[in-house]
Amino acid sequence: MLKFILKKLGLALLVALTVSFISFILLFLAGDPAVSIAGESATAEVINQVRHQYGFDRPLMTQYLDWLMRALSGDFGMSYYFRVPVAGMVAERLPVTMTIGGLGMLFALVVAIPMGVLAAAFPNSWIDRTAIAIAVVGQAIPSFWFGLLLIVVFSVNLGLLPHPARGHGPATSCP
């Protein structure tokens, strides 16, 4: 059992490293980050200063390993856009994110457990087939699309939650 757990943890670590490396590379594929930070109208001298200041003039692998070591120690650096520490931005939004995630899991359990019990109590019935269909659709729908659908239903159509178009709610305080 320990061997299985260690194998899965190693695989998870490999996936996390791969995703972090691909995400890091995508930053550079989108364009020169020094130009993005300095601005399109910046002179070559200013762009070179920004490139040196942020270390974009170093080899890509060196930049990635430096970033990875800092990230593993909890230093996520400064936001290029907002010019504030990224860790602070994450910490500021974490309680709401955890609340939403927890409520989502609670909702899933409240729906899934009774549905599973009913499906087990009535095997090969319309209840069982409906439960299977709902489970398959629930797994197949992309979460971002389902989230947008829930916003439209509960906020826009039913008016149960605030949304920016009505001029109130959390979205109006974002820069």
C-alpha angles and dihedrals in degrees: 000000000000090000090053093049093048090049091051092046090050090050091048090051091050091050091048091050092047093049092047092050093048091048090049092050092048088062088064096040090058089063140283106322090206090061090047092052096042094042133246093273095051120121122247089252093056091046090052090049090052090046090054094041093055095036095246088136091068124088113285094239091052090051091050095048091047090049092046093051091049092046092050089053091051098258106125093172129227126317109250090211104040097028093223130111111282091218089061091050091050093046091049093054099036098088093055092043092050091047092052092046092048093048089048091053091046090051090048092051093046089054100035101048098053090040091052093047092050092047090051092046092052107035118190091008129121087263091057093047092047091051091050091048092050090048092050093047090046090054094044100049112090109242094229091055093046089049091053090048091053090049091052093047102041101030109028103028103029098028092219094129131040121255134184096252089067091052100245140081134067096302092069092062094057116102 
